[in-house]
Amino acid sequence: MNQQVIMIIFCEVQVGFRKTKPSLIRQAKLKGNTKSTANRYLSFVREILNRAVSWEWLDKSPKITLFKEPQGRTRFLTVAEVQHLLKHLPEHLQDMVVFTLSCGLRYSNVLKLEWSQVDLKAAHVWVAANNSKNGKALSIPLNAQALAVLTKQIGKHPTLVFTKGGKRIARANGKVWRNALMRAGIKDFRWHDLRHTWASWAVQNGVTVFEIQHLGGWSSSRMVERYAHLSSSHLAAAARKLDAISYVLATEGVVEEASIGLQAISIRPAALQTALSAPAC
């Protein structure tokens, strides 16, 4: 954001702040919006004011407190539910759903995917920085299922990968999508939840949170940690490391080995009796 743009916005914001308390601005932004949306606006205003302070246009910036946002949802489908859903979708949406579940691309990136972004030989899809949510270019490796879907689209359109009858798809998550969900008996499920489903399946099959972050193009691991609870394999591996640890338990001069894990710790009866008969504190 250049200084001229900020100067224009700052002048408008400054006038507003002279007449309005920050707390009232928070409530006004929340009206008709979710807390997440309101926070995006408030963060933008706060950044403008902080820049104004750094450029000495303001002595200090008023405090703007953001709303506490709920944890991101992790709604995902089982394999059986996906198979049932696919039966109720037309072919062009079936292909888009399977492709999304195969590589985790966002809705807009799948809908607008062009052949210039695809390298079937290298098994990769590229998303330019200006089309990526985190503002960074993405290189997405493709598995066999994703490649099969792309190969099926060859020859249907010279530019676009996914089409309907050779024509651009304006919207994939509209009435046809919602009706298919209803017929499949699936509730509270959005197209974006296909991405959650992809990430959830990946975690359940041993893919690390770090790998999912980079495969899915998330800007931070915090956004991906919501999936960590779906797999305890990394904790199980850590727990197994304790199996080999032994320690020495000394009671009444007798040394006995006890293994941490499934083995019971052995204590001589005499020592146990002494401990039980000791007066309570």
Long-range contacts (C-beta under 8 A, 24 or more apart in sequence): 3-55, 6-48, 6-51, 6-52, 7-57, 9-48, 10-48, 10-49, 10-51, 10-52, 10-57, 13-45, 13-48, 13-49, 14-52, 14-58, 17-62, 22-62, 22-63, 22-64, 22-65, 25-64, 26-64, 26-65, 26-67, 30-67, 35-67, 35-68, 35-69, 35-70, 36-69, 38-67, 39-66, 39-67, 39-69, 42-66, 42-67, 71-226, 72-223, 72-226, 73-193, 73-196, 74-196, 74-200, 74-226, 74-227, 74-230, 75-188, 75-189, 75-190, 75-193, 75-196, 76-193, 76-196, 76-197, 76-199, 76-200, 76-201, 77-186, 77-189, 77-193, 77-197, 79-201, 81-184, 81-186, 82-197, 84-184, 84-185, 84-186, 85-180, 85-181, 85-184, 85-186, 87-184, 88-179, 88-180, 88-181, 88-183, 88-184, 89-176, 89-177, 89-180, 90-164, 90-176, 92-162, 92-163, 92-164, 92-165, 92-169, 93-172, 93-176, 93-177, 93-180, 95-149, 95-152, 95-153, 95-162, 96-162, 96-169, 96-172, 97-194, 98-145, 98-149, 99-146, 99-149, 99-150, 99-162, 100-191, 100-194, 100-195, 100-198, 101-194, 101-197, 101-198, 101-201, 102-142, 102-143, 102-145, 102-146, 102-149, 102-198, 103-140, 103-141, 103-142, 103-143, 103-146, 103-198, 103-215, 104-140, 104-195, 104-198, 104-199, 104-202, 104-212, 104-215, 104-216, 105-140, 105-195, 106-133, 106-192, 106-195, 106-217, 107-172, 107-173, 107-191, 107-192, 107-195, 110-162, 110-172, 111-162, 111-169, 111-171, 111-172, 112-160, 113-160, 113-161, 113-162, 114-159, 114-160, 114-161, 115-158, 115-159, 115-160, 115-161, 116-159, 118-150, 118-161, 120-147, 120-150, 120-151, 123-147, 127-217, 132-217, 133-217, 134-217, 134-218, 134-219, 136-217, 136-219, 138-217, 140-215, 140-217, 141-215, 196-227, 199-224, 199-227, 200-227, 200-230, 202-227, 203-227, 203-228, 203-230, 203-231, 204-230, 204-231, 206-231, 206-233, 208-234
